[in-house]
Amino acid sequence: MKKQFLITLFITSFLFTNAQEVIKLPFKQSTEIKWSQNEKEYYSEKWTTQVITNVSTPTMLVYKPTKELNNGAAVIVAPGGALYAHSINSEGRDVAKWLIKKGFTVFVLKYRLVPTGDDAVTELAVLSKNNPSKIREEVAKVIPLSISDGLNAISYVRNNANEFTIKPDKIGFMGFSAGGAVTMGVAYNYTKENRPDFLVPVYPWTTQYPVQKPKINSPPMIIFCASNDPLGLVPGSIELYNSYHKMGLNVALHMYSKGGHGFGMREKGLPSDTWIERFYDWTLVEGIAQK
């Protein structure tokens, strides 16, 4: 009996210490889009990873570094998934777990997604084969909401900087694929209140959210992509870099020869595996983080 009690106590303690704070973001309800299914998390056999679908209420998972490691900077992370799902581990939680070891406070953003049935990933695969224009139509409806969620996330983190022990002028936004499109939307639509202090689009979905002329006071940006990305995102990443460089803005680009799409925190035995280390190097050079 005593042994069972100790095991139960250990499990309870483990779950408590590893539980993530969840923040519900303020948002404006859509009058055009309705979600009939609840938010769902499951393992996708097609993507071989954990996914979250049917997000209708934007929230953030908070990951905090130890007091000793805290460098005062924060990163809001927007996972990818074609706006039909969030690849929540390799482009979300695993990113956060790496970054907190370097002293960053991380907020994994679950922005609003396209309403789907029980298995959004399978639904996406079927549409990709039979009706790709339907994907573009549905994404076009939702992406303004997703971008709004991104901007609201920045406002929330900045307004509560003291609570999170971070500096209000060191709040960055990082996004993967569809989350990269959200990152670009943030880059083009921020105000004084929700301007990010640095931007990190990782293989951004430029074919869905095209490159635009950047703002004159755009924050520093570092872009990551792979030359063999099968979704044709290389030209857009280069165009994004050039649009900033031509205006004399602070921008960097890491284009790996191999890595494909969606490498995130997946280990492939390629140089692209260390993209996040290159990001960290960049933050040191830019004075965002300190060793």
C-alpha positions in Angstrom: 0.0 0.0 0.0 2.8 2.4 0.9 4.6 1.5 -2.3 1.5 2.3 -4.4 1.1 5.6 -2.5 4.7 6.6 -3.3 4.3 5.7 -7.0 1.1 7.8 -7.2 2.8 10.6 -5.4 5.7 10.5 -7.8 3.5 10.5 -10.9 1.4 13.4 -9.5 4.5 15.3 -8.8 6.0 14.6 -12.2 2.8 15.7 -14.0 2.6 18.9 -11.9 6.2 19.9 -12.5 5.9 19.3 -16.2 2.5 20.8 -16.7 2.5 23.9 -19.0 0.7 27.1 -18.2 -1.9 27.8 -20.8 -2.9 31.3 -21.7 -6.1 32.1 -23.5 -5.6 35.0 -25.8 -8.2 37.7 -26.4 -9.7 37.5 -29.9 -12.6 38.6 -32.1 -15.0 35.9 -33.0 -15.4 35.2 -36.7 -18.9 35.7 -38.1 -18.1 33.7 -41.3 -16.3 30.6 -40.0 -17.8 28.0 -37.7 -16.1 25.1 -36.0 -18.3 22.1 -35.4 -15.6 20.0 -33.8 -13.6 20.6 -30.6 -9.9 21.1 -30.6 -8.2 17.7 -30.9 -4.7 16.3 -30.3 -3.6 13.0 -31.8 -0.7 11.2 -33.4 -0.9 11.4 -37.2 0.4 8.3 -39.0 0.7 10.3 -42.2 2.9 12.9 -40.7 4.5 10.6 -38.1 4.1 13.2 -35.4 1.7 14.6 -32.9 -0.8 17.2 -34.3 -3.4 19.5 -33.0 -6.5 20.4 -35.1 -9.7 22.4 -35.1 -8.3 25.3 -33.0 -11.1 27.8 -32.7 -9.8 29.6 -29.6 -6.2 30.9 -29.7 -4.0 29.9 -26.7 -0.3 29.8 -25.8 1.7 27.2 -24.0 4.3 28.9 -21.7 7.8 27.5 -21.3 10.0 29.2 -18.8 13.8 28.9 -18.3 15.3 28.7 -14.8 16.0 31.9 -13.1 19.7 31.4 -13.5 19.5 30.9 -17.3 16.9 33.6 -18.1 18.3 35.9 -20.7 15.3 38.3 -20.7 14.3 37.5 -24.3 11.1 35.8 -25.4 10.1 33.8 -28.5 6.5 33.2 -29.7 6.6 30.0 -31.8 3.9 29.3 -34.4 3.9 25.7 -35.6 3.2 24.7 -39.2 0.7 22.3 -40.7 -0.9 24.1 -43.7 -3.4 25.8 -41.4 -5.2 22.5 -41.1 -3.2 21.3 -38.2 -0.3 22.2 -35.8 2.8 20.1 -35.9 2.9 20.7 -32.2 6.1 18.8 -31.3 8.9 19.2 -33.9 7.7 22.8 -34.7 6.5 23.7 -31.2 7.1 22.0 -27.9 10.5 20.6 -29.0 11.6 24.1 -30.1 10.6 25.5 -26.8 12.4 22.8 -24.8 15.6 23.6 -26.7 15.3 27.4 -26.3 14.6 27.5 -22.6 18.0 25.8 -22.1 19.5 28.9 -23.7 17.5 31.2 -21.4 14.6 32.1 -23.6 11.0 32.3 -22.4 8.9 30.6 -25.0 5.2 30.8 -25.9 4.0 28.1 -28.3 1.1 29.7 -30.1 -2.0 27.7 -31.1 -3.5 30.0 -33.7 -6.8 29.4 -35.3 -7.0 26.7 -38.0 -9.4 25.6 -40.8 -12.4 23.7 -39.4 -12.2 20.0 -40.3 -13.5 16.6 -39.4 -12.0 14.0 -37.2 -8.7 13.6 -39.1 -7.6 16.9 -40.6 -4.3 15.5 -41.9 -6.1 12.8 -44.0 -8.6 15.4 -45.1 -5.8 17.7 -46.2 -4.1 14.8 -48.1 -7.3 14.0 -50.0 -7.9 17.6 -50.9 -4.3 18.0 -52.0 -4.9 15.2 -54.6 -8.4 15.9 -55.7 -9.2 19.6 -55.0 -6.2 21.7 -54.1 -8.0 24.9 -54.9 -10.3 24.1 -51.9 -7.3 24.2 -49.6 -6.4 27.7 -50.9 -9.9 28.9 -50.4 -10.2 27.6 -46.9 -6.8 28.9 -45.9 -7.5 32.3 -47.3 -10.6 32.6 -45.0 -8.7 31.7 -41.9 -5.2 33.2 -42.3 -6.3 36.7 -41.4 -7.6 35.3 -38.0 -4.3 33.4 -37.6 -2.3 36.6 -38.2 -4.5 38.5 -35.7 -3.8 35.8 -33.2 -0.1 36.3 -33.8 -0.3 40.0 -33.3 -2.4 39.6 -30.1 0.2 37.1 -28.8 2.9 39.8 -29.1 0.7 42.4 -27.4 -0.1 40.0 -24.5 3.5 39.0 -23.9 4.7 42.6 -24.0 1.9 43.8 -21.7 2.8 41.1 -19.2 6.6 41.3 -19.6 7.2 41.9 -15.9 5.1 38.9 -14.9 7.2 36.7 -17.2 10.5 38.4 -16.2 11.3 39.3 -19.8 12.3 42.6 -21.5 9.5 44.2 -23.5 11.9 45.1 -26.3 13.2 41.5 -26.8 10.1 39.7 -28.0 10.5 37.7 -31.2 8.1 35.7 -33.5 9.2 32.4 -35.1 7.0 30.4 -37.4 7.3 27.2 -39.5 5.7 26.8 -42.9 2.1 27.9 -42.4 3.4 29.4 -39.2 6.0 31.1 -41.3 3.1 32.7 -43.3 1.7 33.9 -40.0 5.1 35.3 -39.2 5.1 37.2 -42.5 1.6 38.4 -41.8 2.9 39.7 -38.4 5.8 41.4 -40.2 3.5 43.3 -42.6 0.7 44.2 -40.2 2.1 45.2 -36.9 1.5 48.4 -35.1 3.6 50.2 -32.5 2.0 48.1 -29.7 2.5 44.7 -31.3 5.7 45.2 -33.3 7.9 42.1 -32.9 11.6 42.8 -32.0 12.9 40.0 -34.3 11.4 37.6 -36.8 12.3 34.0 -37.7 10.4 32.6 -40.7 11.4 28.9 -41.1 10.6 27.6 -44.6 7.7 30.1 -44.8 4.7 29.3 -46.9 5.2 32.1 -49.4 3.2 30.4 -52.1 0.1 31.0 -50.0 1.1 34.3 -48.4 3.2 36.2 -51.0 6.1 38.4 -50.2 5.3 42.1 -49.9 7.2 45.3 -49.4 8.5 45.4 -45.8 7.9 48.3 -43.5 10.8 50.8 -43.1 11.2 50.1 -39.4 11.0 46.3 -39.8 12.8 44.4 -37.1 15.8 42.1 -37.8 14.9 38.9 -39.5 16.6 35.5 -40.1 15.2 33.0 -42.6 15.7 29.3 -42.8 14.9 27.0 -45.7 16.3 24.0 -47.7 17.1 24.1 -51.4 15.3 20.7 -51.9 12.1 21.9 -50.3 9.5 19.9 -52.3 6.8 22.6 -51.8 8.6 25.1 -54.0 9.3 27.6 -51.1 12.9 28.4 -52.1 12.1 31.3 -54.5 9.9 32.9 -51.9 12.5 32.6 -49.1 15.1 34.3 -51.4 12.6 36.9 -52.5 11.8 37.6 -48.9 15.5 38.1 -48.1 16.0 40.3 -51.1 13.0 42.5 -50.2 14.6 43.3 -46.9 18.2 43.6 -48.2 17.2 46.0 -51.0 15.8 48.4 -48.3 18.9 48.1 -46.2 17.1 46.2 -43.5 18.8 43.8 -41.1 18.3 40.3 -42.6 20.0 36.9 -42.8 19.3 33.8 -44.8 20.4 30.2 -44.2 19.6 28.0 -47.2 20.6 24.4 -46.7 21.3 22.2 -49.7 19.2 19.4 -48.2 16.6 19.2 -45.5 13.4 19.0 -47.4 10.3 20.5 -45.9 9.2 20.4 -42.3 12.6 19.5 -40.8 11.9 21.5 -37.6 13.5 19.7 -34.7 13.5 16.3 -36.5 16.9 14.8 -36.7 17.9 13.9 -40.3 21.6 13.6 -39.9 22.0 16.8 -42.1 23.4 20.2 -41.4 19.8 21.5 -41.3 19.5 19.7 -38.0 21.5 22.5 -36.4 19.5 25.4 -37.8 18.3 26.3 -34.2 22.0 26.6 -33.1 22.5 29.0 -36.0 19.5 31.0 -34.8 21.0 31.1 -31.3 24.4 32.3 -32.8 22.4 35.1 -34.6 20.7 36.2 -31.4 24.1 36.6 -29.7 25.4 38.7 -32.6 22.3 40.9 -32.6 22.4 41.4 -28.9 19.1 39.6 -28.3 20.6 36.9 -26.1 23.6 36.8 -23.9 25.8 33.8 -22.9 
